[in-house]
Structures are given as structure tokens and as C-alpha cells.
Amino acid sequence: MDDLSINFAGIKAPNPFWLASAPPTNSGYQVMKAFDQGWGGAVWKTLGVPVINVSSRYGGLNYRDTRMMGFNNIELITDRPLKDNLKEIEEVKKYFPDHAVIASLMVESREEWHQIVRDVENAGADGLELNFGCPHGMCERGMGSAVGQEPEVLKTIVSWVKEVAKTPVIVKLTPNITDITEPGLAAVEGGGDAISLINTIQSLVGVDIDNFVSYPNVGGESTNGGYCGPAVKPIALNMLKNCAQHSGINIPISGIGGIENWKDAVEHILLGASSVQVCTAVMHYGFGIIREMTSGLERYMDNKGFNTINDMVGKALPNIKTWENLNLNHKVTANINADKCIECQLCYTACEDGAHQAIGLQKDVSRVPYVIEENCVGCNLCSLVCPVEGCITMERKDDGKEVVTWSDKTIKGTAPETFNDERAGGIGHYVPEPKDALNKNR
Ligand SMILES: Cc1cc2nc3c(=O)[nH]c(=O)nc-3n(C[C@H](O)[C@H](O)[C@H](O)COP(=O)(O)O)c2cc1C
């Protein structure tokens, strides 16, 4: 049996799966239900001076058959009284002493920070998460992402919190910034014990083209919100990698953004996260997704021979280089498996119009396309558009001996001077059909 337990900057949890601060952690009822189903920790919906939230407040981006591939919200922090939340935190800790309960906080003045830290710690919170990420509503009042975008201000507030905090302090960063490592470093300098990222990305998820109102619609008006869900995972992974590879950011990282299943979580862990947080996927599918997440993670750890989560943290980082250090001599070309091909010819169209004219169609023989090796630059596009898994594979063609990088000053241009005549048209040889011929074909 693998050991999924973690000690994240001093916060212990039975597994690395935490609920992110959001509607699923709005109340003690929800957090206890989630723990019962297997979640290892919960970051409470952000506490502060309670707000009045608007209705409606969410918008979704559907892509073809996938609903809520991206999710947008204009919700602020908790609208529930602080004393109710404190009572429920205490209750959760009574029933679940071994699970991690982290209080997410957002207030303004030094005195308010001191007071709320004491309040949640007295209630039994195991740690604090400072919300410097919310990119709508609170930032207009100088809080949330307005702090996350000003490293010096962030550092000052972290140091205020550290003046009184007895539990570990996690600093939650905003992705609405050019270089995420700047606030990451400020968190370290302020004395933060860990960072978490990402909060939501400032966004407008769409416009109702009949009524001329962007979503979500609040009585015929709207405002920009925060974007999350599966669509943001690539952005989150890149920012996570940037922080994890930075030598000055030497504190634990909690990975957040687009995590929906065990594989997403493993990707975050391999890029340096030692706990992961989930919001949108739970809002979409419920707490029950934790069962697949834990069993999938255990299976993966067994297969790879990892005994603890720590064994996996950051395993993919050494293989991420700057572009100039990639091997320019590495060469792959596409290979089409005729037995798997369903003859849709999407690879032909994509390569012909959108890439390098390296796929040809056989005349009168078969509808299975073929690869014109001399033109194939190994870009991958054909295998990405192919709807059949494993039908188009990329095969290595270089001898693997010579490594040439851009940083080696000696490299010369490698573009081929001539192209295969079999290719339809060819760069500089495209002859348009006469206009009346086109019209006749219509
Ligand atoms: C409706 C909604 C409310 C949220 N409220 C908070 C909040 O109060 N505090 C906070 O730090 N993050 C809040 N978030 C951000 C999430 O904690 C998380 O950082 C973000 O959604 C990315 O994770 P995901 O892709 O798993 O959703 C909220 C997100 C959503 C969708």
C-alpha cells in the first residue's frame, strides 16, 4: 500500500488532494462531507469582512460536446458571518483532527490581519492561505490580485501575518501578472512558509449576442471575472514550473488549476507541487471524484515504484530546458498505420494547408494518405488532428549521436533547399484555377 500522506510546510494531511478555497468549502457541512468521501484537506472559502454577492455569478465556456471546459465567476469572498465560519471550523477539526483545514483570508489593515489570524487559529485551523489572487471585485478595493501584482505590498502583508501566525502561512498567487516568480520571491522574503498557485485568470467568458451583455448577466449588465477549470491547466503548469525551477523560491508549492482527475494531479506534482487543490471539477462533478483520484494515484505510484508523494515531486523539472538548449539535431517524422486509418484525410488537409505539405493522397489506389518524408519536419500536427489513437506516430530518424543546440554558436540553417515534386503545388508553385473553372465546380 502506498503512503499518500503529506506534510506540506508543516500541515499534515492523509493525502495531497485538497479542496481549493471556493464554494465547495463554504461551510462545515460541505467540508465534513468531502472529508468523509476521501479528500485530505480543505482551504476554507476566503474569510474577511462578509460581502454581498451578485446573482447570477458564473459563466461557462463549452467547447463542442464538453461543457464547462472553462469556467468564469464574479463571486467575491464569503458572504457568511465570520462567527459562523469559525464555529464550523472548530466543529470540523473536532470530527476530523487528522485532516488539513486551512483558512483562506483576505482583509485590509495590519490590525485586521492580526485579528483574523488569531480568530481562525483559535478555532483550530491548521494553516493559513492569504488570498492575493482574486482578480475581480476585491482588487478594485485594493485587495486580492491588487496585492498579488505588487510584490513589495505582498511582502509587507505576509510579514504582518507572520508577526502573529503560529501556523504555516501559504501565499496564494495571482496568474494575472507577467512574471509569477516576482510575487513568489516576495512571498519568500516576507517569511511565507509556502505558496499556492494559480488563482483565477481575469476574463470575459463570452457575450450574449442577442442582448449585447457579456456573461454572467446581472440584470442586463456584467463585469469581468476569473477563469478556471480544464482550460487553464496549461497556464497553471507553466507558472508552477517557473516557480519550482527558481532557485530563490525554495518553499513548498500547492498546485492549483484545471485539476479534474489523478493524471492532472500527477502532472502538477511532477512539476513541483507537493499538494494539489481542486475547485471547478468538484463544482462540476461533486466530491465523489476523489475516489478515482486516489485510486489512480496509487496505481500510478505502484507502476512507477514511488513509495511516497515526496518521491515524485518535481521529477519532470530537470527535463524542462530553455529553448536554446534543445537538441536541434533530434529528428522525427510521421508514420501512418494503414490498418488503423479510417481514411478521413484530416491529416492530409491539416498538413497541406496548415503545415508543410508532407502528406500526399494516393491516386485511384486507396484513400489512406502517405507521408512525403523529405518534406516532413516532424511537427506533430497530423498526429494531433488524427481522430484515431495511435494511428499516426512520430518515429525517430536521427542517429541520436550528435547534439546540436542553438547555444552552440556553430549551427547553420537546416531548411531543405528543394521540395519533393509529388507535393500538390509547392511553395512558390501554386497555380490558381481559372475563375470560370471554379464557378463551374460550384
Ligand atoms: C466560484 C468560484 C469562487 C472562488 N472563490 C475563491 C475564494 O474565495 N478564494 C480563493 O482564494 N479562490 C477562489 N476561487 C479560485 C479557486 O480556489 C482556484 O484557485 C481556481 O478556481 C483554479 O482552480 P480550478 O481550475 O480547479 O477551478 C474561486 C473559484 C471559483 C470558480
The ligand as a MOL file (V3000), in Angstrom:
LIG
                    3D

  0  0  0     0  0            999 V3000
M  V30 BEGIN CTAB
M  V30 COUNTS 31 33 0 0 0
M  V30 BEGIN ATOM
M  V30 1 C -16.9170 30.2820 -7.9710 0
M  V30 2 C -15.5020 30.3890 -7.5130 0
M  V30 3 C -15.2080 31.0200 -6.3190 0
M  V30 4 C -13.8940 31.1320 -5.8740 0
M  V30 5 N -13.6380 31.7220 -4.6830 0
M  V30 6 C -12.3660 31.7960 -4.2260 0
M  V30 7 C -12.1010 32.3340 -2.9530 0
M  V30 8 O -12.9920 32.7330 -2.2000 0
M  V30 9 N -10.7980 32.3950 -2.5580 0
M  V30 10 C -9.7700 31.9390 -3.3250 0
M  V30 11 O -8.6070 32.0050 -2.9230 0
M  V30 12 N -10.0110 31.4010 -4.5420 0
M  V30 13 C -11.2720 31.3230 -5.0020 0
M  V30 14 N -11.5270 30.7340 -6.2150 0
M  V30 15 C -10.3880 30.2240 -7.0110 0
M  V30 16 C -10.1140 28.7370 -6.7610 0
M  V30 17 O -9.7420 28.4920 -5.4330 0
M  V30 18 C -8.9830 28.2100 -7.6940 0
M  V30 19 O -7.8100 28.9190 -7.4230 0
M  V30 20 C -9.3020 28.3510 -9.1710 0
M  V30 21 O -10.6570 28.1100 -9.4070 0
M  V30 22 C -8.4760 27.4180 -10.0290 0
M  V30 23 O -8.7310 26.0630 -9.7490 0
M  V30 24 P -9.7070 25.1310 -10.6730 0
M  V30 25 O -9.2170 25.2090 -12.0810 0
M  V30 26 O -9.6090 23.7750 -10.0490 0
M  V30 27 O -11.0720 25.7150 -10.5500 0
M  V30 28 C -12.8440 30.6110 -6.6680 0
M  V30 29 C -13.1340 29.9620 -7.8600 0
M  V30 30 C -14.4440 29.8380 -8.2790 0
M  V30 31 C -14.7370 29.1190 -9.5620 0
M  V30 END ATOM
M  V30 BEGIN BOND
M  V30 1 1 1 2
M  V30 2 1 2 3
M  V30 3 2 2 30
M  V30 4 2 3 4
M  V30 5 1 4 5
M  V30 6 1 4 28
M  V30 7 2 5 6
M  V30 8 1 6 7
M  V30 9 1 6 13
M  V30 10 2 7 8
M  V30 11 1 7 9
M  V30 12 1 9 10
M  V30 13 2 10 11
M  V30 14 1 10 12
M  V30 15 2 12 13
M  V30 16 1 13 14
M  V30 17 1 14 15
M  V30 18 1 14 28
M  V30 19 1 15 16
M  V30 20 1 16 17
M  V30 21 1 16 18
M  V30 22 1 18 19
M  V30 23 1 18 20
M  V30 24 1 20 21
M  V30 25 1 20 22
M  V30 26 1 22 23
M  V30 27 1 23 24
M  V30 28 2 24 25
M  V30 29 1 24 26
M  V30 30 1 24 27
M  V30 31 2 28 29
M  V30 32 1 29 30
M  V30 33 1 30 31
M  V30 END BOND
M  V30 END CTAB
M  END
